[in-house]
Amino acid sequence: MNHKIPFYDYTFNYKKNSSSLKGIFNKVCSKGAYILQDELFKFENEIKNYTKAKYVLGVGNATDAMQMFLMCSNLKKNSEIIISSHTMVATASAVYFAGYKPVPVAFGDDLLIDPKSIIKSITPKTKGLLITHLNGRTCNMDEILKICKKYKLELFEDAAQALGSKYKGKYAGTFGLASTISLYPAKILGCFGDGGLILTNNKKLFSKLHKIRSHGINEKTKKIDHWGFNSRLDNLQAAFLSFFFKKHNENINRRRNLAKIYHKELSGLKTIKLPPACEDKINYDIFQNYEIICEKRNKLKSFLDKKGIGTLIQWNGVKTNNLSLPNINKKKLISDSNFNKLLLLPMNISLKDLDVKTVCNEIKNFYK
Ligand SMILES: Cc1ncc(COP(=O)(O)O)c(C=O)c1O
């Protein structure tokens, strides 16, 4: 259905910048520079400087990124890795394919993995956490780092939705042994296809991943040092990403301003629980998504649909503790009832202030 206020307009970035993008396409293609070339290294450096991660690698997508860094982390096979029940299946599948067991736990009112539930789920087999900085908000890192220290757990981060998000001034994706950022088109920094990044501060891990993303080849000796993947961020995509990255902070500000409008307009409604407000001293939220917990979720969704407003239920409404797949914990969780009330409202830079106000007015009309 064509919405007058779409959930996400996949043509927006191209239409707005088509002449610059065509220039970039021409430049890169006329050099024939497609794989592992200067534009990729330049983009990796830009992310390194921005996030202050020591090492950054461009890879095929965030799912590969997580599988690769988990495989390289040398935890005992079949170890349990705790994840959130509110994350993409990709977080769980990366754990599974790396040879470990994903253990989903409850999320809190902020929709992020709940530290108390992590503690309750730790067993002698638990060796790591792969936390998701969901919707562009960094998890409660003080609590999580304490848990990792106390129970000797390795920390990994799914920062797929969180480039630019901070906790007490430190960037999401720079707390654990390794992390990923997704560059999927609808992400806050998205390309024209799949793409992802690995961030790490660990030199040894970086040098292994550097080879593993490209068939295990050692660039210096040209020997194959490891079994590897073919998972490299395309040079052309990297060139486009560098172009979009120039406006990254501006785009974050725009999203934060839209979030403020949602907050102002909707905070009086008792039928809706909103995400934490922008004026939070600890978290700097980039609002990749604006996700509400709402009564009569499915009815609200179809009401808005009829009014020409697109919304989305993340993961098609399937939580990771409810996947009918082998080798994953399927325990019922305290957050399950909230999970069925989640709805993403439109949140992106193609929206005008008035669009967000219209969405809010229609939500108010629905609950009248
Ligand atoms: C929380 C989360 N994790 C992982 C991924 C997977 O990212 P990619 O599509 O780049 O593999 C996504 C992408 O939507 C995501 O939102």
Ligand as a Chemical Component Dictionary entry (heavy atoms), coordinates in Angstrom:
data_LIG
# 
_chem_comp.id                   LIG 
_chem_comp.type                 NON-POLYMER 
_chem_comp.pdbx_formal_charge   0 
_chem_comp.three_letter_code    LIG 
# 
loop_
_chem_comp_atom.comp_id 
_chem_comp_atom.atom_id 
_chem_comp_atom.alt_atom_id 
_chem_comp_atom.type_symbol 
_chem_comp_atom.charge 
_chem_comp_atom.model_Cartn_x 
_chem_comp_atom.model_Cartn_y 
_chem_comp_atom.model_Cartn_z 
_chem_comp_atom.pdbx_ordinal 
LIG C1 C1 C 0 19.398 -5.418 15.728 1  
LIG C2 C2 C 0 19.892 -5.931 14.414 2  
LIG N1 N1 N 0 20.831 -6.883 14.394 3  
LIG C3 C3 C 0 21.322 -7.368 13.242 4  
LIG C4 C4 C 0 20.885 -6.907 12.032 5  
LIG C5 C5 C 0 21.416 -7.514 10.785 6  
LIG O1 O1 O 0 22.071 -6.573 9.972  7  
LIG P1 P1 P 0 22.393 -6.899 8.456  8  
LIG O2 O2 O 0 21.120 -6.809 7.697  9  
LIG O3 O3 O 0 23.387 -5.836 8.054  10 
LIG O4 O4 O 0 23.006 -8.258 8.419  11 
LIG C6 C6 C 0 19.905 -5.909 11.990 12 
LIG C7 C7 C 0 19.412 -5.402 10.695 13 
LIG O5 O5 O 0 18.281 -5.038 10.503 14 
LIG C8 C8 C 0 19.385 -5.414 13.213 15 
LIG O6 O6 O 0 18.437 -4.474 13.224 16 
# 
loop_
_chem_comp_bond.comp_id 
_chem_comp_bond.atom_id_1 
_chem_comp_bond.atom_id_2 
_chem_comp_bond.value_order 
_chem_comp_bond.pdbx_ordinal 
LIG C1 C2 SING 1  
LIG C2 N1 SING 2  
LIG C2 C8 DOUB 3  
LIG N1 C3 DOUB 4  
LIG C3 C4 SING 5  
LIG C4 C5 SING 6  
LIG C4 C6 DOUB 7  
LIG C5 O1 SING 8  
LIG O1 P1 SING 9  
LIG P1 O2 DOUB 10 
LIG P1 O3 SING 11 
LIG P1 O4 SING 12 
LIG C6 C7 SING 13 
LIG C6 C8 SING 14 
LIG C7 O5 DOUB 15 
LIG C8 O6 SING 16 
# 
